[in-house]
Amino acid sequence: MLVLGIRRKFLHCPSTEREQAMHLYWRVIEELKFIGETWIFNDPSLARNFKHWVKKNADAINMMNRAETCPDSPIFALNGFPHSLN
């Protein structure tokens, strides 16, 4: 089991940096799910921010999940490379 933590100064960074950090957390979590790991958020504010980010980006996440089920689609690749290395 992995515990993902956060420092308090994260809450005071600009929203674009917060968005980028949430995207990074999401990618890490997806990779962990892929290898069968479980994870929890240790900090309630991180869990709240992540939940808000997932709701805000639900359409994009849905497209990414659809790309994994339809890997031959050219929409989800750039110059012949898929969106993920998995």
Distance bins in CASP14 RR format, pairs under 12 A and 6 or more apart:
PFRMAT RR
TARGET T0000
AUTHOR 0000-0000-0000
RMODE 2
METHOD distances of the structure
MODEL  1
1 32 0 0 0 0 0 1 0 0 0 0 0
1 36 0 0 0 0 0 1 0 0 0 0 0
1 37 1 0 0 1 0 0 0 0 0 0 0
1 38 1 0 1 0 0 0 0 0 0 0 0
1 39 1 0 0 1 0 0 0 0 0 0 0
1 40 1 0 0 1 0 0 0 0 0 0 0
1 41 0 0 0 0 0 1 0 0 0 0 0
1 42 0 0 0 0 0 1 0 0 0 0 0
2 25 0 0 0 0 0 1 0 0 0 0 0
2 28 0 0 0 0 1 0 0 0 0 0 0
2 29 0 0 0 0 1 0 0 0 0 0 0
2 31 0 0 0 0 0 1 0 0 0 0 0
2 32 1 0 0 1 0 0 0 0 0 0 0
2 33 0 0 0 0 0 1 0 0 0 0 0
2 35 0 0 0 0 0 1 0 0 0 0 0
2 36 0 0 0 0 0 1 0 0 0 0 0
2 37 1 0 0 1 0 0 0 0 0 0 0
2 38 1 0 0 1 0 0 0 0 0 0 0
2 39 1 0 1 0 0 0 0 0 0 0 0
2 40 1 0 0 1 0 0 0 0 0 0 0
2 41 0 0 0 0 1 0 0 0 0 0 0
2 42 0 0 0 0 1 0 0 0 0 0 0
3 32 0 0 0 0 0 1 0 0 0 0 0
3 37 0 0 0 0 0 1 0 0 0 0 0
3 38 0 0 0 0 0 1 0 0 0 0 0
3 39 1 0 0 1 0 0 0 0 0 0 0
3 40 1 0 1 0 0 0 0 0 0 0 0
3 41 1 0 0 1 0 0 0 0 0 0 0
3 42 1 0 1 0 0 0 0 0 0 0 0
3 43 0 0 0 0 1 0 0 0 0 0 0
3 46 0 0 0 0 0 1 0 0 0 0 0
3 47 0 0 0 0 0 1 0 0 0 0 0
4 10 0 0 0 0 0 1 0 0 0 0 0
4 21 0 0 0 0 0 1 0 0 0 0 0
4 22 0 0 0 0 0 1 0 0 0 0 0
4 24 0 0 0 0 0 1 0 0 0 0 0
4 25 1 0 0 1 0 0 0 0 0 0 0
4 26 0 0 0 0 0 1 0 0 0 0 0
4 28 1 0 0 1 0 0 0 0 0 0 0
4 29 1 0 0 1 0 0 0 0 0 0 0
4 32 0 0 0 0 1 0 0 0 0 0 0
4 37 0 0 0 0 0 1 0 0 0 0 0
4 38 0 0 0 0 0 1 0 0 0 0 0
4 39 1 0 0 1 0 0 0 0 0 0 0
4 40 1 0 0 1 0 0 0 0 0 0 0
4 41 1 0 1 0 0 0 0 0 0 0 0
4 42 1 0 0 1 0 0 0 0 0 0 0
4 43 0 0 0 0 1 0 0 0 0 0 0
4 46 1 0 0 1 0 0 0 0 0 0 0
4 47 0 0 0 0 1 0 0 0 0 0 0
4 49 0 0 0 0 0 1 0 0 0 0 0
4 50 0 0 0 0 1 0 0 0 0 0 0
5 21 0 0 0 0 0 1 0 0 0 0 0
5 25 0 0 0 0 1 0 0 0 0 0 0
5 28 0 0 0 0 0 1 0 0 0 0 0
5 39 0 0 0 0 0 1 0 0 0 0 0
5 40 0 0 0 0 1 0 0 0 0 0 0
5 41 1 0 0 1 0 0 0 0 0 0 0
5 42 1 0 1 0 0 0 0 0 0 0 0
5 43 1 0 1 0 0 0 0 0 0 0 0
5 44 0 0 0 0 0 1 0 0 0 0 0
5 45 0 0 0 0 0 1 0 0 0 0 0
5 46 1 0 0 1 0 0 0 0 0 0 0
5 47 0 0 0 0 1 0 0 0 0 0 0
5 49 0 0 0 0 0 1 0 0 0 0 0
5 50 0 0 0 0 0 1 0 0 0 0 0
6 12 0 0 0 0 0 1 0 0 0 0 0
6 13 0 0 0 0 0 1 0 0 0 0 0
6 18 0 0 0 0 0 1 0 0 0 0 0
6 21 0 0 0 0 1 0 0 0 0 0 0
6 22 0 0 0 0 0 1 0 0 0 0 0
6 24 0 0 0 0 0 1 0 0 0 0 0
6 25 0 0 0 0 1 0 0 0 0 0 0
6 41 0 0 0 0 1 0 0 0 0 0 0
6 42 1 0 0 1 0 0 0 0 0 0 0
6 43 1 0 1 0 0 0 0 0 0 0 0
6 44 0 0 0 0 1 0 0 0 0 0 0
6 45 1 0 0 1 0 0 0 0 0 0 0
6 46 1 0 1 0 0 0 0 0 0 0 0
6 47 0 0 0 0 1 0 0 0 0 0 0
6 48 0 0 0 0 0 1 0 0 0 0 0
6 49 0 0 0 0 1 0 0 0 0 0 0
6 50 0 0 0 0 1 0 0 0 0 0 0
7 13 0 0 0 0 0 1 0 0 0 0 0
7 21 0 0 0 0 0 1 0 0 0 0 0
7 42 0 0 0 0 0 1 0 0 0 0 0
7 43 0 0 0 0 1 0 0 0 0 0 0
7 45 0 0 0 0 0 1 0 0 0 0 0
7 46 0 0 0 0 1 0 0 0 0 0 0
8 43 0 0 0 0 1 0 0 0 0 0 0
8 45 0 0 0 0 1 0 0 0 0 0 0
8 46 0 0 0 0 0 1 0 0 0 0 0
9 17 0 0 0 0 0 1 0 0 0 0 0
9 18 0 0 0 0 0 1 0 0 0 0 0
9 21 0 0 0 0 0 1 0 0 0 0 0
9 45 0 0 0 0 0 1 0 0 0 0 0
10 17 0 0 0 0 1 0 0 0 0 0 0
10 18 1 0 0 1 0 0 0 0 0 0 0
10 20 0 0 0 0 0 1 0 0 0 0 0
10 21 1 0 0 1 0 0 0 0 0 0 0
10 22 0 0 0 0 0 1 0 0 0 0 0
10 24 0 0 0 0 0 1 0 0 0 0 0
10 25 0 0 0 0 0 1 0 0 0 0 0
10 43 0 0 0 0 1 0 0 0 0 0 0
10 45 0 0 0 0 1 0 0 0 0 0 0
10 46 1 0 0 1 0 0 0 0 0 0 0
10 49 0 0 0 0 1 0 0 0 0 0 0
10 50 0 0 0 0 0 1 0 0 0 0 0
11 17 0 0 0 0 0 1 0 0 0 0 0
11 18 0 0 0 0 1 0 0 0 0 0 0
11 21 0 0 0 0 0 1 0 0 0 0 0
11 43 0 0 0 0 1 0 0 0 0 0 0
11 44 0 0 0 0 0 1 0 0 0 0 0
11 45 1 0 0 1 0 0 0 0 0 0 0
11 46 0 0 0 0 1 0 0 0 0 0 0
11 48 0 0 0 0 0 1 0 0 0 0 0
11 49 1 0 0 1 0 0 0 0 0 0 0
12 18 0 0 0 0 1 0 0 0 0 0 0
12 45 0 0 0 0 0 1 0 0 0 0 0
13 19 0 0 0 0 0 1 0 0 0 0 0
13 20 0 0 0 0 1 0 0 0 0 0 0
13 21 1 0 0 1 0 0 0 0 0 0 0
13 22 0 0 0 0 0 1 0 0 0 0 0
13 49 0 0 0 0 0 1 0 0 0 0 0
14 20 0 0 0 0 1 0 0 0 0 0 0
14 21 0 0 0 0 0 1 0 0 0 0 0
15 21 0 0 0 0 0 1 0 0 0 0 0
15 22 0 0 0 0 0 1 0 0 0 0 0
15 49 0 0 0 0 0 1 0 0 0 0 0
15 52 0 0 0 0 0 1 0 0 0 0 0
15 53 0 0 0 0 0 1 0 0 0 0 0
15 56 0 0 0 0 0 1 0 0 0 0 0
16 22 0 0 0 0 0 1 0 0 0 0 0
16 23 0 0 0 0 0 1 0 0 0 0 0
17 23 0 0 0 0 0 1 0 0 0 0 0
17 24 0 0 0 0 0 1 0 0 0 0 0
17 49 0 0 0 0 0 1 0 0 0 0 0
18 24 0 0 0 0 0 1 0 0 0 0 0
18 25 0 0 0 0 0 1 0 0 0 0 0
18 45 0 0 0 0 0 1 0 0 0 0 0
18 46 0 0 0 0 0 1 0 0 0 0 0
18 48 0 0 0 0 0 1 0 0 0 0 0
18 49 1 0 0 1 0 0 0 0 0 0 0
18 50 0 0 0 0 0 1 0 0 0 0 0
18 52 0 0 0 0 1 0 0 0 0 0 0
18 53 0 0 0 0 1 0 0 0 0 0 0
18 56 0 0 0 0 0 1 0 0 0 0 0
19 25 0 0 0 0 0 1 0 0 0 0 0
19 26 0 0 0 0 0 1 0 0 0 0 0
19 49 0 0 0 0 1 0 0 0 0 0 0
19 50 0 0 0 0 0 1 0 0 0 0 0
19 52 0 0 0 0 0 1 0 0 0 0 0
19 53 1 0 0 1 0 0 0 0 0 0 0
19 54 0 0 0 0 0 1 0 0 0 0 0
19 56 0 0 0 0 1 0 0 0 0 0 0
19 57 0 0 0 0 1 0 0 0 0 0 0
19 60 0 0 0 0 0 1 0 0 0 0 0
20 26 0 0 0 0 0 1 0 0 0 0 0
20 27 0 0 0 0 0 1 0 0 0 0 0
20 53 0 0 0 0 0 1 0 0 0 0 0
21 27 0 0 0 0 0 1 0 0 0 0 0
21 28 0 0 0 0 0 1 0 0 0 0 0
21 46 0 0 0 0 1 0 0 0 0 0 0
21 49 0 0 0 0 1 0 0 0 0 0 0
21 50 0 0 0 0 1 0 0 0 0 0 0
21 53 0 0 0 0 1 0 0 0 0 0 0
22 28 0 0 0 0 0 1 0 0 0 0 0
22 29 0 0 0 0 0 1 0 0 0 0 0
22 41 0 0 0 0 0 1 0 0 0 0 0
22 46 0 0 0 0 1 0 0 0 0 0 0
22 47 0 0 0 0 0 1 0 0 0 0 0
22 48 0 0 0 0 0 1 0 0 0 0 0
22 49 1 0 0 1 0 0 0 0 0 0 0
22 50 1 0 1 0 0 0 0 0 0 0 0
22 51 0 0 0 0 1 0 0 0 0 0 0
22 52 0 0 0 0 1 0 0 0 0 0 0
22 53 1 1 0 0 0 0 0 0 0 0 0
22 54 0 0 0 0 1 0 0 0 0 0 0
22 55 0 0 0 0 0 1 0 0 0 0 0
22 56 0 0 0 0 1 0 0 0 0 0 0
22 57 0 0 0 0 1 0 0 0 0 0 0
22 60 0 0 0 0 0 1 0 0 0 0 0
22 61 0 0 0 0 0 1 0 0 0 0 0
23 29 0 0 0 0 0 1 0 0 0 0 0
23 30 0 0 0 0 0 1 0 0 0 0 0
23 49 0 0 0 0 0 1 0 0 0 0 0
23 50 0 0 0 0 0 1 0 0 0 0 0
23 53 1 0 0 1 0 0 0 0 0 0 0
23 54 0 0 0 0 0 1 0 0 0 0 0
23 56 0 0 0 0 0 1 0 0 0 0 0
23 57 1 0 0 1 0 0 0 0 0 0 0
23 60 0 0 0 0 1 0 0 0 0 0 0
23 61 0 0 0 0 0 1 0 0 0 0 0
23 64 0 0 0 0 0 1 0 0 0 0 0
24 30 0 0 0 0 0 1 0 0 0 0 0
24 31 0 0 0 0 0 1 0 0 0 0 0
24 50 0 0 0 0 0 1 0 0 0 0 0
24 53 0 0 0 0 0 1 0 0 0 0 0
25 31 0 0 0 0 0 1 0 0 0 0 0
25 32 0 0 0 0 0 1 0 0 0 0 0
25 39 0 0 0 0 1 0 0 0 0 0 0
25 41 0 0 0 0 1 0 0 0 0 0 0
25 43 0 0 0 0 0 1 0 0 0 0 0
25 46 1 0 0 1 0 0 0 0 0 0 0
25 47 0 0 0 0 0 1 0 0 0 0 0
25 49 0 0 0 0 1 0 0 0 0 0 0
25 50 1 0 0 1 0 0 0 0 0 0 0
25 51 0 0 0 0 0 1 0 0 0 0 0
25 53 0 0 0 0 1 0 0 0 0 0 0
25 54 0 0 0 0 1 0 0 0 0 0 0
25 57 0 0 0 0 0 1 0 0 0 0 0
26 32 0 0 0 0 0 1 0 0 0 0 0
26 33 0 0 0 0 0 1 0 0 0 0 0
26 39 0 0 0 0 0 1 0 0 0 0 0
26 49 0 0 0 0 0 1 0 0 0 0 0
26 50 1 0 0 1 0 0 0 0 0 0 0
26 51 0 0 0 0 0 1 0 0 0 0 0
26 53 1 0 0 1 0 0 0 0 0 0 0
26 54 1 0 0 1 0 0 0 0 0 0 0
26 56 0 0 0 0 0 1 0 0 0 0 0
26 57 0 0 0 0 1 0 0 0 0 0 0
26 58 0 0 0 0 0 1 0 0 0 0 0
26 60 0 0 0 0 1 0 0 0 0 0 0
26 61 1 0 0 1 0 0 0 0 0 0 0
26 64 0 0 0 0 1 0 0 0 0 0 0
26 65 0 0 0 0 0 1 0 0 0 0 0
26 84 0 0 0 0 0 1 0 0 0 0 0
27 33 0 0 0 0 0 1 0 0 0 0 0
27 34 0 0 0 0 0 1 0 0 0 0 0
27 57 0 0 0 0 0 1 0 0 0 0 0
27 61 0 0 0 0 0 1 0 0 0 0 0
27 64 0 0 0 0 1 0 0 0 0 0 0
27 83 0 0 0 0 0 1 0 0 0 0 0
27 84 0 0 0 0 1 0 0 0 0 0 0
27 85 0 0 0 0 0 1 0 0 0 0 0
27 86 0 0 0 0 0 1 0 0 0 0 0
28 34 0 0 0 0 0 1 0 0 0 0 0
28 35 0 0 0 0 0 1 0 0 0 0 0
28 37 0 0 0 0 0 1 0 0 0 0 0
28 39 0 0 0 0 1 0 0 0 0 0 0
28 41 0 0 0 0 0 1 0 0 0 0 0
28 50 0 0 0 0 0 1 0 0 0 0 0
28 84 0 0 0 0 0 1 0 0 0 0 0
29 35 0 0 0 0 0 1 0 0 0 0 0
29 36 0 0 0 0 0 1 0 0 0 0 0
29 37 0 0 0 0 1 0 0 0 0 0 0
29 38 0 0 0 0 0 1 0 0 0 0 0
29 39 1 0 1 0 0 0 0 0 0 0 0
29 40 0 0 0 0 0 1 0 0 0 0 0
29 41 0 0 0 0 1 0 0 0 0 0 0
29 46 0 0 0 0 0 1 0 0 0 0 0
29 47 0 0 0 0 0 1 0 0 0 0 0
29 50 0 0 0 0 1 0 0 0 0 0 0
29 53 0 0 0 0 0 1 0 0 0 0 0
29 54 0 0 0 0 1 0 0 0 0 0 0
29 61 0 0 0 0 0 1 0 0 0 0 0
30 36 0 0 0 0 0 1 0 0 0 0 0
30 37 0 0 0 0 0 1 0 0 0 0 0
30 39 0 0 0 0 0 1 0 0 0 0 0
30 54 0 0 0 0 0 1 0 0 0 0 0
30 61 0 0 0 0 1 0 0 0 0 0 0
30 64 0 0 0 0 1 0 0 0 0 0 0
30 65 0 0 0 0 1 0 0 0 0 0 0
30 67 0 0 0 0 0 1 0 0 0 0 0
30 68 0 0 0 0 1 0 0 0 0 0 0
30 83 0 0 0 0 0 1 0 0 0 0 0
30 84 1 0 0 1 0 0 0 0 0 0 0
30 85 0 0 0 0 0 1 0 0 0 0 0
30 86 0 0 0 0 1 0 0 0 0 0 0
31 37 0 0 0 0 1 0 0 0 0 0 0
31 39 0 0 0 0 0 1 0 0 0 0 0
31 84 0 0 0 0 1 0 0 0 0 0 0
31 85 0 0 0 0 1 0 0 0 0 0 0
31 86 1 0 0 1 0 0 0 0 0 0 0
32 38 1 0 0 1 0 0 0 0 0 0 0
32 39 1 0 1 0 0 0 0 0 0 0 0
32 40 0 0 0 0 0 1 0 0 0 0 0
32 86 0 0 0 0 0 1 0 0 0 0 0
33 39 0 0 0 0 1 0 0 0 0 0 0
33 65 0 0 0 0 0 1 0 0 0 0 0
33 68 0 0 0 0 0 1 0 0 0 0 0
33 86 0 0 0 0 0 1 0 0 0 0 0
34 68 0 0 0 0 1 0 0 0 0 0 0
34 84 0 0 0 0 1 0 0 0 0 0 0
34 85 0 0 0 0 0 1 0 0 0 0 0
34 86 1 0 1 0 0 0 0 0 0 0 0
35 86 0 0 0 0 1 0 0 0 0 0 0
39 46 0 0 0 0 0 1 0 0 0 0 0
39 47 0 0 0 0 0 1 0 0 0 0 0
39 50 0 0 0 0 0 1 0 0 0 0 0
40 46 0 0 0 0 0 1 0 0 0 0 0
40 47 0 0 0 0 1 0 0 0 0 0 0
40 50 0 0 0 0 0 1 0 0 0 0 0
41 47 1 1 0 0 0 0 0 0 0 0 0
41 48 0 0 0 0 1 0 0 0 0 0 0
41 49 0 0 0 0 1 0 0 0 0 0 0
41 50 1 0 0 1 0 0 0 0 0 0 0
41 51 0 0 0 0 1 0 0 0 0 0 0
41 54 0 0 0 0 0 1 0 0 0 0 0
42 50 0 0 0 0 0 1 0 0 0 0 0
43 49 0 0 0 0 1 0 0 0 0 0 0
43 50 0 0 0 0 1 0 0 0 0 0 0
44 50 0 0 0 0 0 1 0 0 0 0 0
44 51 0 0 0 0 0 1 0 0 0 0 0
45 51 0 0 0 0 0 1 0 0 0 0 0
45 52 0 0 0 0 0 1 0 0 0 0 0
46 52 0 0 0 0 0 1 0 0 0 0 0
46 53 0 0 0 0 0 1 0 0 0 0 0
47 53 0 0 0 0 0 1 0 0 0 0 0
47 54 0 0 0 0 0 1 0 0 0 0 0
48 54 0 0 0 0 0 1 0 0 0 0 0
48 55 0 0 0 0 0 1 0 0 0 0 0
49 55 0 0 0 0 0 1 0 0 0 0 0
49 56 0 0 0 0 0 1 0 0 0 0 0
50 56 0 0 0 0 0 1 0 0 0 0 0
50 57 0 0 0 0 0 1 0 0 0 0 0
50 61 0 0 0 0 0 1 0 0 0 0 0
51 57 0 0 0 0 0 1 0 0 0 0 0
51 58 0 0 0 0 0 1 0 0 0 0 0
52 58 0 0 0 0 0 1 0 0 0 0 0
53 60 0 0 0 0 0 1 0 0 0 0 0
53 61 0 0 0 0 1 0 0 0 0 0 0
54 60 0 0 0 0 0 1 0 0 0 0 0
54 61 1 0 0 1 0 0 0 0 0 0 0
54 62 0 0 0 0 0 1 0 0 0 0 0
54 64 0 0 0 0 0 1 0 0 0 0 0
55 61 0 0 0 0 1 0 0 0 0 0 0
55 62 0 0 0 0 0 1 0 0 0 0 0
57 63 0 0 0 0 1 0 0 0 0 0 0
57 64 0 0 0 0 1 0 0 0 0 0 0
57 65 0 0 0 0 0 1 0 0 0 0 0
58 64 0 0 0 0 0 1 0 0 0 0 0
58 65 0 0 0 0 0 1 0 0 0 0 0
59 65 0 0 0 0 0 1 0 0 0 0 0
59 66 0 0 0 0 0 1 0 0 0 0 0
60 66 0 0 0 0 0 1 0 0 0 0 0
60 67 0 0 0 0 0 1 0 0 0 0 0
60 76 0 0 0 0 0 1 0 0 0 0 0
60 83 0 0 0 0 0 1 0 0 0 0 0
61 67 0 0 0 0 0 1 0 0 0 0 0
61 68 0 0 0 0 0 1 0 0 0 0 0
61 83 0 0 0 0 0 1 0 0 0 0 0
62 68 0 0 0 0 0 1 0 0 0 0 0
62 69 0 0 0 0 0 1 0 0 0 0 0
63 69 0 0 0 0 0 1 0 0 0 0 0
63 70 0 0 0 0 0 1 0 0 0 0 0
63 73 0 0 0 0 0 1 0 0 0 0 0
63 75 0 0 0 0 1 0 0 0 0 0 0
63 76 1 0 0 1 0 0 0 0 0 0 0
63 83 0 0 0 0 1 0 0 0 0 0 0
64 70 0 0 0 0 0 1 0 0 0 0 0
64 71 0 0 0 0 0 1 0 0 0 0 0
64 73 0 0 0 0 0 1 0 0 0 0 0
64 75 0 0 0 0 0 1 0 0 0 0 0
64 76 1 0 0 1 0 0 0 0 0 0 0
64 82 0 0 0 0 0 1 0 0 0 0 0
64 83 1 0 0 1 0 0 0 0 0 0 0
64 84 0 0 0 0 1 0 0 0 0 0 0
64 86 0 0 0 0 0 1 0 0 0 0 0
65 71 0 0 0 0 0 1 0 0 0 0 0
65 76 0 0 0 0 0 1 0 0 0 0 0
65 83 0 0 0 0 0 1 0 0 0 0 0
65 84 0 0 0 0 0 1 0 0 0 0 0
66 73 0 0 0 0 1 0 0 0 0 0 0
66 75 0 0 0 0 1 0 0 0 0 0 0
66 76 1 0 0 1 0 0 0 0 0 0 0
66 83 0 0 0 0 0 1 0 0 0 0 0
67 73 1 0 0 1 0 0 0 0 0 0 0
67 74 0 0 0 0 0 1 0 0 0 0 0
67 75 1 0 0 1 0 0 0 0 0 0 0
67 76 1 1 0 0 0 0 0 0 0 0 0
67 77 0 0 0 0 1 0 0 0 0 0 0
67 78 0 0 0 0 0 1 0 0 0 0 0
67 82 1 0 0 1 0 0 0 0 0 0 0
67 83 1 0 0 1 0 0 0 0 0 0 0
67 84 0 0 0 0 1 0 0 0 0 0 0
67 86 0 0 0 0 0 1 0 0 0 0 0
68 76 0 0 0 0 1 0 0 0 0 0 0
68 82 0 0 0 0 1 0 0 0 0 0 0
68 83 0 0 0 0 1 0 0 0 0 0 0
68 84 1 0 0 1 0 0 0 0 0 0 0
68 86 1 0 0 1 0 0 0 0 0 0 0
69 76 0 0 0 0 0 1 0 0 0 0 0
70 76 1 0 0 1 0 0 0 0 0 0 0
70 77 0 0 0 0 0 1 0 0 0 0 0
70 82 0 0 0 0 0 1 0 0 0 0 0
71 77 0 0 0 0 1 0 0 0 0 0 0
71 80 0 0 0 0 0 1 0 0 0 0 0
71 81 0 0 0 0 0 1 0 0 0 0 0
71 82 1 0 0 1 0 0 0 0 0 0 0
71 83 0 0 0 0 1 0 0 0 0 0 0
71 84 0 0 0 0 0 1 0 0 0 0 0
71 86 0 0 0 0 0 1 0 0 0 0 0
72 80 0 0 0 0 0 1 0 0 0 0 0
72 82 0 0 0 0 0 1 0 0 0 0 0
73 80 0 0 0 0 0 1 0 0 0 0 0
73 82 0 0 0 0 1 0 0 0 0 0 0
73 83 0 0 0 0 0 1 0 0 0 0 0
74 80 0 0 0 0 1 0 0 0 0 0 0
74 81 0 0 0 0 0 1 0 0 0 0 0
74 82 0 0 0 0 0 1 0 0 0 0 0
74 83 0 0 0 0 0 1 0 0 0 0 0
75 82 0 0 0 0 0 1 0 0 0 0 0
75 83 0 0 0 0 0 1 0 0 0 0 0
76 82 1 0 0 1 0 0 0 0 0 0 0
76 83 1 0 1 0 0 0 0 0 0 0 0
76 84 0 0 0 0 1 0 0 0 0 0 0
77 83 1 0 0 1 0 0 0 0 0 0 0
77 84 0 0 0 0 0 1 0 0 0 0 0
78 84 0 0 0 0 0 1 0 0 0 0 0
END
